[in-house]
Amino acid sequence: GQVLISSNSGNTWLPVGGELSVNGSGQFQPTGKPVYSGRVIEWTTEEIDLTNFLGKEILIKFELNSDVAVEMDGWYIDDIEILTYGYGVTSIANSNVTPAVFTLENNYPNPFNPSTTIRYSIPVEDAKFASSTNVELLIYDILGREVVTLVDKKQKPGSYKVEWDASNFTSGVYFYTLRAGDYTASKKMLILK
């Protein structure tokens, strides 16, 4: 699979990649170009740097090529965000800059050693969340004991990511819980050393 960007209304397309892409090689993988190949068995977060396209109107497309040897599902793509740092976004078709719902995403990588990233979103649901709400992101061990507080502060509506360095923790199953207003969600993660 490839993620492709065009800055000239689709006349030409440039393949882009991130941490999970590899350089292609072979009949169905353009040689030397970033591709997504192989199998991932759970939802995974990927970031692609679009700095080279600042100030340009772009189109984004996803392309999947496969041979006939293996019959399996293709790509599942969800929750696409374009984040800017210090630059204004003039328009994004069919997108909300401020999240519409609370979300707690699967950590990536999982299993991990020694660190993992946890992403979550706080929406503007009503007036009580318009400015900020108290957010807690806690880590629990398999016995339900709190072992780390990653976040405990007021945060404005938006998307956030937190990295947890578990170098000082033993292998095993842990849970992370997000509490924000009346919203609570938990997910499981695994440290493998």
Number of C-alpha atoms within 10 A of each C-alpha: 19 22 20 19 20 18 15 12 11 14 7 10 16 14 17 17 20 14 10 14 18 15 14 18 13 8 10 14 20 14 12 11 16 23 26 18 18 6 10 8 5 9 15 14 19 12 12 13 12 14 8 7 12 12 11 10 14 15 13 14 12 12 11 14 11 14 8 5 6 7 8 8 7 11 13 6 10 8 7 10 13 13 13 11 6 6 9 10 14 7 10 12 5 5 12 11 13 13 19 14 12 21 17 21 18 20 25 19 18 18 18 18 16 17 15 19 17 19 16 18 20 25 18 18 13 8 8 10 17 12 12 19 17 14 18 19 22 18 22 18 17 11 9 10 11 15 13 14 13 16 15 13 12 13 18 17 21 16 18 13 12 14 13 15 13 15 12 7 13 11 16 13 15 19 19 22 17 22 19 21 14 5 11 14 14 16 14 17 20 17 20 13 12
